[in-house]
Amino acid sequence: MVTPKIISEFTRKTTVRATNTSIKPYTHAFSNFDLLSGRAPVTVFYAYAKPRVGDYSSMLSIIKTSLSKTLNHYFQFAGRIVSNPITNLPEILCHNQGVELIEVYAGIDLASLDFYDLKQSLDNLFVPLSDEAPLQVQVTSFTCGGFLLSWCIDHIAADATANNMFLVSWAQVARNEPISNYPDHQKLIFQPRSPSSYSPLLDQTFIKCTEEMFLNPPNTYDVSVKRLYFVEASDVVKLQELANKNGDQRTKLEAFSAYIWKLAATTLVESDTHCNMGWLVDGRARMMSKDVQNLVGNFVSMAVGKTSVEKLTQDSISEIANVAHEAISKVSNKQHFLELNDWIECHKPGMFLAKVLLGISGPAVIVTSARYFALDDMDIGFGPPVIGTVYSTIPRLGAAYVNPQPSPKGDGSLVVFAMLWPKLAEALEIDPNHVFKTITATQFPSKNLAKM
């Protein structure tokens, strides 16, 4: 599918503030785990068909009104990120400066967008996030009456779990429903231990870095191809069956990772003898406490596996899934997160990232999961979106990035957003197993497709 030339036009910018004027200004400090996230912009978008009732103006009014009410509970998102002159650490000045809501008009039908080649179809649509704003919202309208609702959040303000909490709360407010999970902004649990203590694994995995290091990764692998794929539920089941072939019980994510890892190894230059894989691990469940489940901010670590190209090409999916399982198990525990908190405390001030993200440890693929972003949760009063996914407006990454999430069909199939180097994209697409399929309109539920 070739996307018609998109003639996009900026139409208006509005500042949306929290409605509760009794909230006194304050300064929101970031936790050590927030500092580990970097300052990367993270975009999430949902595509909505033309509303059956109401017009663009009424839809926009609901979005603005519900956003302003939701900001009462996520007040720091309406602030501005600044550097503390004493500690030199970033923080948010929460004076209800507001969230910028940007309106853009795209001169094509929504159904004409190429959801497979996202770089071609979307990169020029999104307005960049400013350096100081934690959050920015954009509404892109199309000639058919459909629209994209997107928000770009500075990663230092929220990880995927916290981002999803905000979005679900926003949709519930828009539908005039009570918020199901009230956010917790306290960071007392992130106090480092005294004395600090951490294992050598932390020095092996993480590094203090600069923004320049993040934005200008090594040029060996041009991770700039942006794709959206579809994976059948039956293929997910087959991969897990292969991973469990030797009697081990491996998760769908571990099986999915093993398949990608094995293919990635076949695309490397001859001088690269090893291939890395990383997995983002949420620490909330690892702390085994309900007190941290609704924390807003970042609470993730990175598990890293490194294996030789020879082993990856020769071993079975089951054997590679075992390597993934072992790497993830090392960080999927409370002790690891306590040590990581101490490690960051000992290396402040600065920005910190996993080495695997920067590409300095060699070629790598990061696999995460957007299982949080369910389409039905994002009904803002006009029905659920047709499709939605995380996205990155960053031109190029230091490691390939693969993010599977439940598809609109709700049958166990996946929609996968990926940033890849060209040969890896080609390997996934021409593999005889045809696990990664070009996404088309046939993968959308017919009831939603008919409205596009």
N, C-alpha and C positions, 0 to 999 in steps of 0.2 A: 504493500500500500504506500502510495506517495502522498504526503500531506500537501494540500494546496499552499501556495505562498500565503503566510499569515500576515495580514496587515493589522497589527495591534496598535492601539491608541490609548494613551493615558488620558483618562477623563476627569478624575477628581480624587482628592485626598482629604479624608476627614479624620479628626482626632477623636477617639472614643475614650472616655474616662469612666472610672468607677462611679456609680450613682451615690454611694454612701459617702457623703461629705464629712461625716463625723470621724472618719479614720484619720488619726493624726500622722503627719509625716514621720518617717523613721528610715533607718539605714538597714538594709538586709545584707548580712554577711554571708559569703559563700563558704561551704564546707570544704574540707580537703578533697572529697570526692568530686565536688564541682570543679575544682582546679584541675582535676585529672581529665576532664572532658575536652579541654581546649576551648577555643572561641569559634568553633565552626558553625555556620548556619545550617540548620536542618529544616527542610521543607516537607510538609505533608499536604497532599491535595486530594479532594474528592470531586468527582464529576456528577453533576445533578442534571436530570432531564428537565425540560420546561415544566414548571409547576402547573398542575391542572387548574388550580384556583389562584387568583391573584396575578399581579404583574411584577415586573422587575422592581419597581419602586416599593411595593409592599414587602417583597422578599428581602430587599436591602434593609428596610426599616426593622424587620424582625431580627436580622443578623446584628445590626447595630445595637438595638435595645437589649437583646439577650447577652451580647458581649459585654456591655456596660454593667449589667447586673452580675455577670459571672466574675468580672474583675473585682467585685467586692470580696470575693473569696480567694482570689489570686492577685492580690493588690500589687505585689512586686512586679508582675508582668507589665504593669502600666508605669513603671519607673524608668530610670536610666542608669546604665552601667558606667561607672567611673572608677578611677584608680585612687585608692586611699593614699594621701600624700605621706603618711607616716610609715605604713607597712608595705606600701607599693603593691598591695593586693587588690584585685577588683572587688567591687561591691555594688549594690544597687541603691541609689537614692530614690526612695519611694515617696514621691510628692504628688502622685496622681497626675504625672505629666501626660499620660494617655498612650493608647495604642493607635498607631497610624493605620487606617483602613484605606487601602488604595483600590480604586476602580479602574479597570482596563476593559476596553472593548476589542474583541477579536473579530475580524471581518470574514469569518467562515462559520459553517455549522459545526457543532460539537462532534457530531458523528464523523466529520472529516478528519479529525485529529488522528495522527498515527500513534497509537498507544504503544506500539512496538519500539519504534525509534524515537525515544523520548528526547534525546538531545536535539534532534532536528525539529521536533514539534513543540517543545516546551521551553527550551533554554531562553529564548528571546521573549517569552511571555512574562516571566516573573521579574518583579522589581527587586533589586538587591536590598538586603537588610542593612540598616545603618549600623555604625560601629557601637552606638550607645544604646540602641533599643533592644530589650530582651525579646520582644515579640512584635511581629508585623503581620497584618491580615490583608489578603487581596481577594477581590471578587472579579473574576474575568467573565464577561458576558459574551454570548455568541449569537449569531444571526437567527438561529433556530429557537431562541428563548431559553436554551440551557445555559448552565454556568459552571465554572470551576470555583470552589471555595478553597482557598489555600492559606496556610499560615506558615511563616518562617520564624523559628525560634532559635535564639542563641543557645548552643548546646550547654553552655555553662549554667544556664538557668533551669534546665530540665532534661532528664533522660527520657527514653521511650515510655516508661511506665508513668512518669509524672505528666508527660505530654498527653498521654491518652486519658488520664484522670481529668485534665483540664478540658479536653475536647468532649468527653462524655458529659461532664458537668454543664458545659456550654449548650449542648444539644438538649439536655433535660430542662434547662432554664428556658430555652427557646420553645419547648413544648409545654411550658407552664407546669412542669413536674418538679417534685422535690429532688435535690441533689442526693444521689445514693451514697457517695463516699466523700465526706468532707475532707479537704486537704489538711495536712499537717506540715507546717512550715518550721517547726522547731528542729534544731540541729544538735541538741544536747547529746544525742547518742554518738555523735561523731567526734567527741572529745578524745584526743589521743591518750594513750596510757603513759604512765610514768613509773619506771623508766620505759622508754620506747624499745621495741624489740621486733625484728623482722628477719626472715630467712633470706638466703642468697637469691632465691627465685625472684624477689622483687627487683633487685639490681639487674638481673638478667632480662627482665620483662619490660621495665619502664625507664624513662629517661626525661630529664628536664630539657625542654625544647623551646624554640622561639617560633613566632608566627611564620617567619620566613622559611623555617625548616618544614613546616606543615604545608605551606602553599607552593613550595618548590621542591617536590620529591625527586628522587633520582630519575633519570630519563630512560633507563634501560627498558622499562615497560610502560607504555603510554596508556595509563588507565583513564581513558576518557570516553570510551564507548558506553552509552547509557541505553539500557534495554528494559523492556517489560515482557516477561515470558509467562506462559501458562504451563502448569504441570498437572497431568491427570491424577486423580486419586489412586487409580490402579497402579500408576508408576511409582507413587510414594510407597504403596504397600509392597510392591516388588523389591524396591531398594531396601526396605526394612527386612524383608525375608532374606535377602542376600546377606545383610549385615548380621542376621541371627543364625546363619547357616551352620556355624560351629557350636551352636547351643547357647551362645551368649544372648542376653536381652539388651539390645541397643535401641536407643530412641530414634524416632523418625529424623530428628535433626542430625544425629550422628551418622545415620545411614546416608542421608542427603549430602552431608559434608564429605563423606568418603568418596562418593561418586564424583563430586566436583574436584576434589583434591587429586584423584587419580587422573582425571582428564587434564587438569592444570599442569601436571608434571610433564605431559607430552608436548606442551607448547613453549617450553623454556629454551633459551639459547644454550649452546653446548657448555659454556663456561659456568653456568649455574648448576651445581651438583645437588642442591637441596631445594626443597619447596616448603614454605611455611603455611600454616593455617591458624587463624585466630577466631575465637568465639567470645562475644560479649556475654558476661554472666551477671545476672541481676542479684544483688546482695540482699534484697528484702527478705526473700524466702529463706536465705541462709542464716539470718540472725535469729530465726525461730521465735519471733516476737510479733504480736499483732500491732505493737506500738510503731513499727516501722513500715507497715504496709501502705499507708497513705502519705508517706513522706514525699514532699515536692522538692525536686532538685535532682541530683545525680547520685546513684548508688550502684555503680557497675564496676566490674573488673574485666580483665582480658585474660583468657586462657590461650596458650600458644603451644602448637605442636610443630616440630621440625623433623622432617624425614627426607631421606635421600631420594633423588629422582629414580634411581634404579629400583629401590624398594617399592616406591609408589606405582611404578609401571608394572612390576612383576607380582606384587601382592594382590590378594583378592579384596573385594569390597569389605568382607567380614574382618580381615586382618587390619585394614586401614581404619575401619570403624572402631576397632579396639584401641588404636593409637589415639583417635579423637576422644574416646571415652576416658582414657587415662589422663589426657591433658586437661580436659574439662573438670575431672574429679579433683585435681590438685587445687583448684580455686573455688570449688563449690562447697565451701564450708565456712563457718563463722571465724575460725582462726585466721584464715587467709585475709578476710576483710579487716580484722583487727590489725594485722601486720601491715596491710596496705595503707591504712590510715596513719599508722606510725611512720611508715616510710615517707609519705608525702610531708608529714610534719617536720621530719628531719631534713628535708630538702627544700623547703620554702625559703624565700618567695620564688615564684615562677609559674610557668605553664608546664604541665606534665602530660605525656602521652605514652602509650605502648609503642615500643620500638617497631613492632610489626606494622603499625599503621603508617609509619614514616618511610617504609621501604628500605631502611638502613640495615635490616637483618636479611636482606635478600627478597626474592619474589614471594608474594604472599596473597592469600585470599582470606578475607574476613567474612564469616557467616554469622548472621544474627537472625532475629525473628521478630516480625511485626504482628505477632499473633494478637497483640492488644488491640490493633486497629480494626475492629469489626464494623462492617458497613451499617448494620442495623442500629448500632449505637449512635450513628451520625445523622439520624433523621431530625432535621431542624424545623419540622413542621410541614415539609413538602414531600415527605416520603424519603426512603433511604437513597443514598447515592447509587449510581450505576456501577462505579468503580472508584477506587481510591488507593493510594500508596504513599509511602515515604519517597522522597526525592532529594537529590543533591544538586545545588546550583554551582558547586565548586567545579572548576574546569577539569581538574585532574587530581587523582588521589595517588598516594604512595603504595597502596595495596588495592587489589580488586575487592569489591564489596558485593555481597549477595544477601538479599533480604527476602525470604519467603514469608507469605502471609496467606490466611484463608481466602479463597476466591469468592466472588459473588454467588457462586452456585451453592456454597454451603454443604458440599458433599465430600469434603476431605481433599479436594483439589486445591492447588496453590496458584497464586499470582506472585511472581518473583521480580522484584526490582533489582537490577544489577548494574554496577559500573565495572567494566572489564577492560583488559588489554585486547586489541583486535584479534589476535590468534586464539585467545581463550574464548571469545565470543563465537568465533568460527567453529572451534572444536565442540562447543556445546550444541551448536545448531546443526552440524553435519554428523554428529554421532549417530551410528545406526540404531541405537536404542530409542532415539527421538524422545528423550525425557523432557528437554526444554523445547517447547513449541512456540512459534510465533503467535502472539496474542491477537485474536480477532474478535469481531463482534459476536461470534457464535459462543464465546465463553461467558457472555453476559446473560443473566436470566432474561427470558423472553419478555416477561412483564415489564422489566425496566428498559430493555432494548427498544420495545415498541414506542416508548415515549421520547426517544432521542431524536 
